[in-house]
Amino acid sequence: MTTVALLSVAPVIEGSMAAEVAKAVESLEHHDVRYETTPMGTIIEADDAETIFAAAGAAHAAVDASRVSTFLKIDDKRDASSSAEDKVDSVEEHLGRSARGDNR
């Protein structure tokens, strides 16, 4: 997989957004993507940017609100294959440790 993206879809509403965000995440199941949801957005991986755009559009459309805010950041690495996990592994190699800071 060569295209990695950060997607954040949120209804502009008062109160909890979780139910509507869940609809956006569920819509990704209908696309040829791998994804991982985090507290601040969902990391999506696909073979090409077009697949990412289609998945992001479906996630945006899945939210039932009069106003929806969507953020999409894409890394479309066209000359090599590099997964999201590969990117984190590379940072950890330079750090010499895990890239998680569990100092709470």
C-alpha positions in Angstrom: 0.0 0.0 0.0 1.4 3.3 -0.9 -1.2 5.9 0.1 -1.6 6.8 3.7 -4.1 9.4 5.0 -5.4 11.0 8.1 -9.2 11.5 8.0 -11.3 13.4 10.6 -15.0 13.6 10.0 -17.2 15.3 12.7 -20.7 16.7 12.9 -20.9 20.2 14.1 -23.3 19.5 17.0 -23.6 20.0 20.7 -22.9 17.0 22.9 -21.3 13.7 22.0 -20.2 13.1 18.4 -19.5 9.4 18.9 -22.6 8.0 17.2 -22.1 10.0 14.1 -18.3 9.4 14.0 -19.1 5.7 14.2 -21.3 6.0 11.1 -18.3 7.6 9.3 -16.0 4.8 10.4 -18.5 2.1 9.5 -18.7 3.5 5.9 -15.0 2.6 5.4 -15.9 -1.1 5.5 -17.4 -0.7 2.0 -14.0 0.4 0.5 -10.7 -1.4 -0.2 -8.9 0.3 2.7 -7.2 -0.6 5.9 -7.9 1.8 8.8 -7.2 2.5 12.4 -9.3 4.9 14.4 -7.6 7.1 17.0 -9.0 9.8 19.3 -8.1 12.5 16.8 -8.9 10.9 13.5 -8.7 7.7 11.5 -5.5 6.6 9.6 -6.5 5.1 6.3 -4.2 3.1 3.9 -5.0 2.1 0.3 -3.2 1.3 -3.0 -4.0 4.7 -4.5 -5.3 8.2 -3.7 -8.5 7.7 -5.7 -9.5 4.9 -3.2 -8.8 7.2 -0.3 -10.9 10.0 -1.8 -13.8 7.6 -2.4 -13.6 6.3 1.2 -13.3 9.8 2.7 -16.3 11.0 0.6 -18.4 8.1 1.9 -17.4 8.8 5.5 -18.3 12.5 5.0 -21.7 11.5 3.5 -22.4 9.0 6.3 -22.6 11.6 9.0 -26.2 12.8 9.6 -26.0 16.4 10.6 -26.8 19.8 9.1 -23.1 20.7 9.2 -20.1 18.3 8.9 -16.4 19.2 9.2 -14.0 17.0 7.4 -10.2 17.1 7.3 -8.2 14.9 4.9 -4.4 14.8 4.8 -2.8 12.4 2.2 0.7 11.1 1.8 0.6 9.6 -1.8 4.1 8.0 -2.1 4.1 7.0 -5.8 7.7 5.7 -6.1 7.7 3.1 -3.3 5.4 1.2 -1.0 5.4 2.3 2.6 2.6 1.5 5.1 1.6 3.6 8.1 3.3 1.0 10.3 6.5 1.3 8.3 6.5 5.1 8.9 6.2 4.6 12.6 8.8 1.9 12.7 11.3 4.3 10.9 10.7 6.9 13.6 11.2 4.4 16.3 14.4 3.2 14.8 15.8 6.7 15.0 14.5 7.2 18.5 15.8 3.9 19.7 12.6 3.2 21.5 8.8 3.2 21.1 7.3 6.4 19.7 4.7 6.4 22.5 5.1 8.6 25.5 3.4 6.9 28.4 4.5 9.5 30.9 1.1 10.4 32.4 
